[in-house]
Amino acid sequence: MSTDFTGENPFGESLKRQWLTDLENRTQIWNTTDELRYIAWVASCKRISPWGLLAIVQQHRASWVDPTHVLVDVDGMPGATLAEGTALSGYVGLVGVTGGGKNVIFRAATAIIPPFTSPIPTGTGQGLVKSFAETVKVTDGEGKDKTTRYATQFSRHVTVVHADEIDALNAEFARDASSTDAMMRSLWTGGTAGMTTGDRERRVTLPANFYRIHGIWCVQPSNAGNIMARVEGGTPQRWLWAPATEHRRRAGVQQRAAVAKPVYNIPHWNTGTNPIGPQGGALPELYSDGDPHPAPTWVTRNSSPQLQAWYAQAEQDRDAALDYDPYIKPTPEEAAQRHAVAMSSHSILTTIKVAVWMAWLHGRREPNDMDFFFASAQMEVSKAEAAGVWDTLSWGQEDELSVAGKRRGAEMHSADIARDVAAHTEVQRLADELWDRLAHEGPKPPRILRNGLSNRRKRLAKEARDLLEDMGRIQEDRHGYFWAFNAEGMPVAPIGTPLFQPRV
């Protein structure tokens, strides 16, 4: 991971147990509708988080709605074609520790509302595309009129992902050449997606909004670094994060009254004899270029005045933040403001999608004010949970830096010792050479004694003389000349050398 997680947390404060309890008490989310009350009751029985259970149940319910049901564009007005809409695809990150009930939560959610299609495990971006469709060769006509063409054959129009671990997906995000991140963004918005290869039969193109994906990944925070590292591009902000593990135990346990399972109605649009199935009677199993596209069913914000007002304010803030010359260097304050708006803008569409999923969970076609209110609470939890994942990665990175620092310190200490030993050995060798020179050539002053030495060894000469003096192997006479002395403490010099005169 190249991202520095030890700096400021872009998601703010991480989730705390008392904060979560206060949020539940303030919003009364688990005490308002039978659908939500039952989810909270099941979660308490299974000892799992109701927030994680709710997120999965929402994805399961959404999988029962035809992918041609799409969000209106930013102007809030229905478009003319299916491609003009935004898909209601979703990604959920269920955060928990190993053995923290992540598998239990999948089973509990399936018992409440099963997904429309059998879930698939996680894969690469290409694997997700292939889960929808493949390219086949189609023969038309007979005899001389026979022609062949390539077509996209859909095996399903809705894919549900149940992934026990996020490790494989996180590894895909780490690969420089991987297209998984870009592919998943396209699938999330419902744009044209697919794979382009040289082999025509392996090439797959999914037309816009002919499909929808609802992916749920169990996340151990320490294994999500490469996904969280894409925060500047908005990847983690497009996810709905929720706790899988319930950490409020003993005195912190929320007491829930037993609740009978309600009927989770599927929203109806009255668009024919089959208004609710993902095929919808309109999406084709076989599609070729030029074939007509099914008509869209628009999901608007009109049923929630509060959602409309919130969205208008968000767009106003974004407009104000974008009102600048893009190639003039901003001040630090301007850069910080633009960064904050950019970070929050990535979660605007996620909030709207969560409000729609909340409406569909209650059998409504479009979100009302209550759906938006509870969706906002979910987004608060999501942001706090993402902050917790970021903090966990920060701790791990700090530990790595600490260990690396200690290792580096030990290496430097060893290097210092080795360097000192090497230097001491070199001084000893020079001292022996200087003693031999004095013994064979006679006493010399320091300046003459250094003659013939390299610049490096000249710098070591004084240290070598000090070593010889400390050992009693040389002494300086009254004239400033150094003499060699033997082990018996007698001066050593060539025959004819004047007698040693000690320094007074």
C-alpha positions as CSV (number, residue, x, y, z in Angstrom):
1,M,0.0,0.0,0.0
2,S,1.4,3.3,-1.0
3,T,-1.3,5.4,0.7
4,D,-0.3,7.0,4.1
5,F,-3.1,6.0,6.5
6,T,-1.4,7.6,9.4
7,G,-2.6,11.1,8.5
8,E,-6.0,12.7,8.9
9,N,-8.9,10.3,8.6
10,P,-11.0,11.4,5.5
11,F,-14.1,9.8,7.0
12,G,-13.9,11.6,10.4
13,E,-14.5,9.8,13.7
14,S,-14.7,6.0,13.8
15,L,-17.7,4.2,15.1
16,K,-18.1,3.9,18.9
17,R,-20.6,1.7,20.7
18,Q,-22.2,4.5,22.7
19,W,-22.4,6.7,19.7
20,L,-24.2,3.9,17.8
21,T,-26.7,3.4,20.7
22,D,-27.3,7.2,20.9
23,L,-28.0,7.2,17.1
24,E,-30.5,4.4,17.4
25,N,-32.3,6.1,20.3
26,R,-32.4,9.4,18.5
27,T,-33.7,8.0,15.2
28,Q,-35.8,5.1,16.7
29,I,-34.9,3.2,13.5
30,W,-35.6,-0.2,15.0
31,N,-38.9,0.8,16.6
32,T,-40.8,2.5,13.7
33,T,-41.8,-0.2,11.2
34,D,-42.5,-3.9,11.4
35,E,-40.0,-4.6,8.7
36,L,-37.1,-2.9,10.6
37,R,-38.3,-4.1,14.0
38,Y,-38.1,-7.7,12.8
39,I,-34.6,-7.2,11.4
40,A,-33.5,-5.9,14.8
41,W,-35.1,-8.8,16.6
42,V,-33.4,-11.4,14.4
43,A,-30.1,-9.7,14.8
44,S,-30.4,-9.7,18.6
45,C,-31.3,-13.5,18.5
46,K,-28.3,-14.2,16.3
47,R,-26.0,-11.9,18.2
48,I,-25.1,-10.0,15.0
49,S,-25.3,-6.3,14.1
50,P,-28.8,-5.2,12.9
51,W,-27.0,-2.6,10.7
52,G,-25.2,-5.3,8.7
53,L,-28.3,-7.5,8.5
54,L,-30.3,-4.5,7.2
55,A,-27.8,-3.8,4.5
56,I,-27.9,-7.3,3.2
57,V,-31.6,-7.6,3.3
58,Q,-31.9,-4.4,1.3
59,Q,-29.6,-5.8,-1.4
60,H,-31.7,-9.0,-1.5
61,R,-34.9,-7.1,-1.9
62,A,-33.5,-4.9,-4.6
63,S,-32.4,-7.9,-6.6
64,W,-36.1,-8.7,-7.1
65,V,-36.7,-5.4,-8.9
66,D,-36.2,-5.2,-12.7
67,P,-32.9,-3.5,-13.6
68,T,-34.8,-1.2,-16.0
69,H,-36.0,0.6,-12.9
70,V,-33.4,3.4,-12.8
71,L,-32.8,6.7,-11.1
72,V,-33.5,10.0,-12.8
73,D,-30.5,12.1,-13.8
74,V,-29.1,15.0,-11.8
75,D,-31.8,17.4,-13.0
76,G,-34.5,15.1,-11.5
77,M,-36.3,14.7,-14.8
78,P,-37.1,11.4,-16.5
79,G,-35.1,10.8,-19.7
80,A,-36.2,9.3,-23.0
81,T,-34.1,6.1,-23.0
82,L,-32.9,3.5,-20.6
83,A,-29.3,4.5,-21.0
84,E,-30.0,7.9,-19.5
85,G,-30.8,6.4,-16.1
86,T,-28.5,5.5,-13.2
87,A,-28.6,1.9,-12.0
88,L,-29.5,1.1,-8.4
89,S,-26.6,-1.3,-8.1
90,G,-25.0,-1.5,-4.7
91,Y,-21.8,-2.7,-2.9
92,V,-21.8,-3.5,0.8
93,G,-18.8,-3.9,3.1
94,L,-19.6,-6.0,6.1
95,V,-16.9,-5.2,8.7
96,G,-16.1,-7.7,11.3
97,V,-13.4,-9.8,13.0
98,T,-12.7,-13.4,12.2
99,G,-15.4,-15.5,13.8
100,G,-17.5,-12.5,14.3
101,G,-20.7,-13.8,12.7
102,K,-20.1,-12.9,9.1
103,N,-21.4,-16.2,7.8
104,V,-24.3,-16.2,10.3
105,I,-25.4,-12.8,8.9
106,F,-25.7,-14.1,5.4
107,R,-27.9,-17.0,6.5
108,A,-30.1,-14.7,8.6
109,A,-30.6,-12.2,5.7
110,T,-31.5,-15.0,3.3
111,A,-34.1,-16.3,5.7
112,I,-35.7,-12.9,5.8
113,I,-35.6,-12.2,2.1
114,P,-33.7,-14.5,-0.2
115,P,-31.9,-13.0,-3.2
116,F,-33.6,-13.4,-6.6
117,T,-30.7,-15.4,-8.0
118,S,-28.2,-17.8,-6.5
119,P,-25.3,-15.7,-5.1
120,I,-21.9,-16.0,-6.7
121,P,-18.5,-15.7,-4.9
122,T,-16.4,-12.6,-5.6
123,G,-14.2,-12.5,-8.7
124,T,-12.3,-10.1,-10.9
125,G,-14.1,-7.3,-12.9
126,Q,-14.2,-9.6,-15.9
127,G,-15.6,-12.4,-13.8
128,L,-18.5,-10.2,-12.7
129,V,-19.2,-9.3,-16.3
130,K,-19.2,-12.9,-17.3
131,S,-21.7,-13.7,-14.5
132,F,-24.3,-11.7,-16.6
133,A,-23.7,-12.8,-20.1
134,E,-21.4,-14.3,-22.8
135,T,-21.0,-13.8,-26.5
136,V,-22.4,-16.5,-28.8
137,K,-22.5,-17.0,-32.5
138,V,-26.1,-16.9,-33.9
139,T,-27.1,-18.3,-37.3
140,D,-30.0,-16.8,-39.2
141,G,-31.8,-18.1,-42.3
142,E,-31.1,-21.3,-44.2
143,G,-29.3,-22.3,-47.3
144,K,-27.8,-19.5,-49.4
145,D,-29.5,-17.0,-47.2
146,K,-27.8,-18.3,-44.0
147,T,-25.9,-15.6,-42.1
148,T,-24.0,-15.6,-38.8
149,R,-23.7,-12.8,-36.3
150,Y,-22.4,-12.4,-32.7
151,A,-24.9,-11.7,-30.0
152,T,-24.8,-11.2,-26.2
153,Q,-26.6,-14.0,-24.4
154,F,-27.7,-13.2,-20.9
155,S,-27.8,-15.9,-18.3
156,R,-29.1,-13.4,-15.8
157,H,-29.8,-9.7,-15.6
158,V,-29.2,-9.4,-11.8
159,T,-26.1,-10.7,-10.0
160,V,-25.9,-11.0,-6.3
161,V,-22.4,-11.5,-4.7
162,H,-21.9,-13.1,-1.4
163,A,-18.1,-13.0,-0.5
164,D,-16.9,-14.4,2.8
165,E,-13.7,-12.5,2.5
166,I,-12.5,-9.3,0.7
167,D,-8.9,-10.5,0.3
168,A,-9.2,-11.6,-3.4
169,L,-10.9,-8.3,-4.4
170,N,-8.4,-6.3,-2.4
171,A,-5.6,-8.1,-4.2
172,E,-7.2,-7.2,-7.6
173,F,-7.2,-3.5,-6.6
174,A,-3.4,-3.8,-5.9
175,R,-2.5,-4.9,-9.4
176,D,-1.4,-2.0,-11.5
177,A,-2.8,-3.5,-14.7
178,S,-6.1,-4.6,-13.1
179,S,-9.3,-3.1,-14.5
180,T,-11.5,-4.3,-11.6
181,D,-11.9,-0.9,-10.0
182,A,-13.0,0.8,-13.2
183,M,-15.2,-2.1,-14.1
184,M,-16.9,-2.1,-10.8
185,R,-17.6,1.6,-11.0
186,S,-19.2,1.1,-14.4
187,L,-21.4,-1.7,-13.0
188,W,-22.3,0.5,-10.0
189,T,-23.7,3.3,-12.2
190,G,-25.2,0.9,-14.8
191,G,-23.1,2.3,-17.8
192,T,-22.0,0.3,-20.8
193,A,-19.6,-2.3,-19.4
194,G,-17.7,-5.3,-20.7
195,M,-14.4,-6.8,-21.9
196,T,-12.5,-6.0,-25.1
197,T,-10.2,-8.7,-26.3
198,G,-8.8,-9.8,-29.7
199,D,-11.0,-12.9,-29.6
200,R,-14.5,-11.9,-30.7
201,E,-16.2,-14.8,-29.0
202,R,-14.6,-13.8,-25.6
203,R,-15.6,-10.2,-26.0
204,V,-18.6,-9.3,-23.9
205,T,-20.5,-6.0,-23.9
206,L,-23.3,-5.2,-21.5
207,P,-25.6,-2.4,-22.7
208,A,-26.4,0.3,-20.2
209,N,-28.9,-0.7,-17.5
210,F,-29.5,-4.2,-19.0
211,Y,-28.1,-5.5,-15.7
212,R,-27.7,-4.7,-12.0
213,I,-25.3,-6.0,-9.4
214,H,-25.7,-6.3,-5.6
215,G,-22.5,-7.2,-4.0
216,I,-21.8,-8.0,-0.3
217,W,-18.2,-8.5,0.9
218,C,-17.2,-9.5,4.4
219,V,-14.3,-7.2,5.4
220,Q,-11.5,-7.6,7.9
221,P,-10.2,-4.0,8.1
222,S,-6.5,-5.0,7.8
223,N,-7.2,-6.6,4.5
224,A,-9.0,-3.7,2.8
225,G,-6.1,-1.3,2.3
226,N,-6.0,-1.3,-1.5
227,I,-9.7,-0.5,-1.7
228,M,-9.5,2.2,0.9
229,A,-6.5,3.6,-0.8
230,R,-8.8,4.6,-3.7
231,V,-10.5,7.2,-1.5
232,E,-9.4,10.2,-3.7
233,G,-11.3,8.6,-6.6
234,G,-14.4,7.9,-4.5
235,T,-14.3,4.1,-4.5
236,P,-14.9,3.5,-0.8
237,Q,-17.5,6.3,-0.7
238,R,-19.6,4.3,-3.2
239,W,-19.8,1.4,-0.7
240,L,-22.3,1.1,2.1
241,W,-20.2,0.1,5.1
242,A,-21.9,-1.6,8.1
243,P,-20.8,-3.7,11.1
244,A,-21.3,-7.4,10.9
245,T,-20.2,-8.0,14.4
246,E,-22.2,-6.8,17.4
247,H,-19.7,-5.4,19.9
248,R,-22.3,-4.2,22.4
249,R,-22.3,-7.0,24.9
250,R,-23.4,-7.6,28.5
251,A,-24.8,-4.3,29.9
252,G,-24.6,-2.7,26.4
253,V,-26.9,-5.3,24.8
254,Q,-30.1,-3.7,23.3
255,Q,-33.2,-5.5,24.6
256,R,-35.6,-6.4,21.8
257,A,-39.1,-7.7,22.1
258,A,-40.1,-10.8,20.1
259,V,-41.7,-9.8,16.7
260,A,-43.6,-11.9,14.2
261,K,-42.1,-11.9,10.7
262,P,-44.0,-9.4,8.6
263,V,-44.8,-9.7,4.9
264,Y,-42.0,-7.9,3.0
265,N,-44.0,-6.7,0.0
266,I,-42.3,-6.2,-3.4
267,P,-43.0,-2.7,-4.8
268,H,-45.4,-2.8,-7.8
269,W,-45.4,-0.5,-10.8
270,N,-48.4,-2.0,-12.6
271,T,-46.4,-2.3,-15.8
272,G,-48.0,-5.5,-17.1
273,T,-48.5,-9.1,-16.1
274,N,-45.0,-9.5,-14.6
275,P,-44.1,-6.1,-13.0
276,I,-41.6,-7.4,-10.4
277,G,-39.3,-10.0,-11.8
278,P,-35.8,-9.1,-13.0
279,Q,-36.7,-10.2,-16.5
280,G,-39.8,-7.9,-16.3
281,G,-41.1,-9.3,-19.6
282,A,-38.9,-6.8,-21.5
283,L,-35.2,-7.5,-21.0
284,P,-34.0,-9.9,-23.7
285,E,-32.1,-13.1,-23.2
286,L,-30.3,-12.5,-26.5
287,Y,-29.2,-9.1,-27.6
288,S,-27.5,-7.9,-30.8
289,D,-26.4,-4.4,-31.8
290,G,-29.3,-2.5,-33.1
291,D,-32.0,-4.4,-31.2
292,P,-34.5,-2.1,-29.4
293,H,-33.9,-1.3,-25.8
294,P,-36.7,-1.8,-23.2
295,A,-38.4,1.3,-21.9
296,P,-37.1,2.6,-18.5
297,T,-39.2,2.9,-15.4
298,W,-38.0,6.0,-13.6
299,V,-37.4,6.3,-9.8
300,T,-37.6,9.9,-8.8
301,R,-37.0,12.0,-5.7
302,N,-40.5,13.5,-5.9
303,S,-42.0,11.6,-3.0
304,S,-39.6,13.0,-0.4
305,P,-39.5,16.8,0.0
306,Q,-36.7,16.4,2.5
307,L,-34.6,14.4,0.0
308,Q,-35.2,17.0,-2.6
309,A,-34.1,19.8,-0.3
310,W,-31.0,18.0,0.8
311,Y,-30.0,17.2,-2.8
312,A,-30.6,20.8,-3.9
313,Q,-28.3,22.0,-1.0
314,A,-25.7,19.4,-1.9
315,E,-25.7,20.5,-5.5
316,Q,-25.5,24.1,-4.5
317,D,-22.4,23.4,-2.3
318,R,-20.9,21.5,-5.2
319,D,-21.6,24.4,-7.6
320,A,-19.9,26.8,-5.3
321,A,-16.9,24.6,-4.9
322,L,-16.5,24.3,-8.7
323,D,-16.7,28.0,-9.3
324,Y,-13.0,28.6,-9.9
325,D,-10.4,28.7,-12.6
326,P,-9.1,25.2,-12.7
327,Y,-5.5,26.1,-13.7
328,I,-4.8,28.7,-11.1
329,K,-3.1,27.3,-8.1
330,P,-5.5,27.5,-5.1
331,T,-4.6,28.7,-1.6
332,P,-4.3,26.0,1.1
333,E,-7.7,27.0,2.4
334,E,-9.3,26.8,-1.1
335,A,-7.7,23.4,-1.8
336,A,-8.9,22.0,1.5
337,Q,-12.5,23.3,0.8
338,R,-12.5,21.8,-2.7
339,H,-11.1,18.5,-1.4
340,A,-13.8,18.3,1.3
341,V,-16.6,18.9,-1.2
342,A,-15.2,16.4,-3.6
343,M,-15.0,13.8,-0.9
344,S,-18.6,14.3,0.2
345,S,-19.9,14.5,-3.4
346,H,-18.9,10.9,-4.0
347,S,-21.4,9.8,-1.3
348,I,-24.4,11.8,-2.6
349,L,-25.5,9.2,-5.0
350,T,-24.9,6.4,-2.5
351,T,-27.3,8.2,-0.1
352,I,-30.0,8.4,-2.7
353,K,-29.6,4.7,-3.5
354,V,-29.8,3.7,0.1
355,A,-33.1,5.7,0.4
356,V,-34.5,3.8,-2.6
357,W,-33.5,0.5,-1.1
358,M,-35.2,1.5,2.2
359,A,-38.4,2.3,0.2
360,W,-38.3,-1.0,-1.7
361,L,-37.7,-2.9,1.6
362,H,-41.1,-1.4,2.7
363,G,-42.8,-2.1,-0.6
364,R,-42.7,1.5,-1.8
365,R,-41.7,2.4,-5.3
366,E,-39.9,5.6,-4.4
367,P,-38.4,6.9,-1.1
368,N,-40.5,9.1,1.2
369,D,-39.2,11.4,4.0
370,M,-39.0,8.5,6.4
371,D,-36.9,6.4,4.0
372,F,-34.6,9.3,3.5
373,F,-34.4,9.9,7.3
374,F,-33.4,6.3,7.9
375,A,-31.1,6.2,4.9
376,S,-29.3,9.2,6.4
377,A,-28.8,7.3,9.6
378,Q,-27.4,4.3,7.6
379,M,-25.0,6.7,5.9
380,E,-23.8,8.1,9.3
381,V,-23.1,4.5,10.3
382,S,-21.4,3.8,7.0
383,K,-19.1,6.8,7.3
384,A,-18.2,5.9,10.9
385,E,-17.5,2.3,10.0
386,A,-15.3,3.4,7.0
387,A,-13.4,5.7,9.4
388,G,-12.9,2.7,11.7
389,V,-11.5,0.6,8.8
390,W,-9.2,3.5,8.0
391,D,-8.1,3.8,11.7
392,T,-7.3,0.1,11.8
393,L,-5.1,0.4,8.7
394,S,-3.4,3.4,10.3
395,W,-2.6,1.4,13.4
396,G,-1.2,-1.4,11.3
397,Q,0.9,1.1,9.3
398,E,2.2,2.8,12.4
399,D,3.2,-0.6,13.8
400,E,5.0,-1.5,10.5
401,L,6.8,1.9,10.6
402,S,7.7,1.3,14.3
403,V,9.1,-2.2,13.6
404,A,10.9,-0.9,10.5
405,G,12.3,2.0,12.5
406,K,13.6,-0.4,15.2
407,R,15.0,-2.7,12.6
408,R,16.6,0.3,10.8
409,G,18.0,1.5,14.2
410,A,19.4,-1.9,14.9
411,E,21.0,-2.0,11.5
412,M,22.5,1.4,11.9
413,H,23.8,0.5,15.4
414,S,25.4,-2.6,13.9
415,A,26.8,-0.6,11.1
416,D,28.2,1.9,13.6
417,I,29.9,-0.9,15.5
418,A,31.3,-2.4,12.4
419,R,32.5,0.9,11.3
420,D,34.1,1.6,14.6
421,V,35.8,-1.8,14.6
422,A,37.1,-1.3,11.1
423,A,38.4,2.2,12.0
424,H,40.0,0.9,15.2
425,T,41.7,-1.9,13.2
426,E,43.0,0.6,10.7
427,V,44.4,2.8,13.5
428,Q,46.1,-0.2,15.0
429,R,47.8,-1.1,11.7
430,L,48.9,2.5,11.2
431,A,50.3,2.7,14.8
432,D,52.4,-0.4,14.1
433,E,53.7,1.1,10.9
434,L,54.6,4.3,12.7
435,W,56.4,2.5,15.5
436,D,58.4,0.4,13.0
437,R,59.4,3.6,11.1
438,L,60.6,5.3,14.3
439,A,62.5,2.2,15.4
440,H,64.3,1.8,12.1
441,E,64.7,5.4,11.0
442,G,65.0,7.1,14.3
443,P,63.0,9.8,16.2
444,K,60.9,12.2,14.1
445,P,58.6,15.1,14.7
446,P,54.9,14.6,13.9
447,R,55.0,16.5,10.6
448,I,57.9,14.3,9.2
449,L,56.3,11.2,10.7
450,R,53.3,11.7,8.5
451,N,55.2,12.0,5.3
452,G,54.2,9.5,2.6
453,L,50.8,8.8,4.1
454,S,47.6,9.2,2.2
455,N,45.3,12.1,3.2
456,R,43.0,9.6,5.0
457,R,45.8,8.1,6.9
458,K,47.3,11.5,7.8
459,R,44.0,12.3,9.5
460,L,44.4,9.0,11.5
461,A,48.0,9.7,12.4
462,K,47.3,11.6,15.6
463,E,44.9,8.9,16.8
464,A,47.6,6.3,16.1
465,R,50.3,8.3,18.0
466,D,47.9,8.7,21.0
467,L,47.3,4.9,20.9
468,L,51.1,4.3,20.9
469,E,51.6,6.8,23.8
470,D,48.8,5.2,25.8
471,M,50.5,1.8,25.4
472,G,54.0,3.2,26.3
473,R,55.4,2.3,22.9
474,I,56.5,5.9,22.0
475,Q,57.4,9.0,23.9
476,E,58.0,12.6,22.9
477,D,61.4,14.1,23.8
478,R,62.2,17.7,24.9
479,H,62.6,18.7,21.2
480,G,59.2,17.5,20.1
481,Y,60.5,14.3,18.5
482,F,58.8,11.0,19.0
483,W,60.9,7.9,19.9
484,A,60.1,4.2,19.7
485,F,60.2,2.3,23.0
486,N,60.4,-1.5,23.5
487,A,58.6,-3.7,26.0
488,E,61.2,-3.1,28.6
489,G,60.7,0.7,28.4
490,M,63.9,1.4,26.6
491,P,64.2,3.7,23.6
492,V,64.8,1.9,20.3
493,A,66.8,3.8,17.6
494,P,69.5,3.2,15.0
495,I,73.1,3.1,16.2
496,G,74.6,6.6,16.4
497,T,71.3,8.2,17.4
498,P,71.8,10.8,20.2
499,L,70.5,9.8,23.6
500,F,66.8,10.3,24.4
501,Q,66.2,13.5,26.4
502,P,62.8,13.3,28.1
503,R,60.5,16.2,28.0
504,V,60.6,18.2,31.3
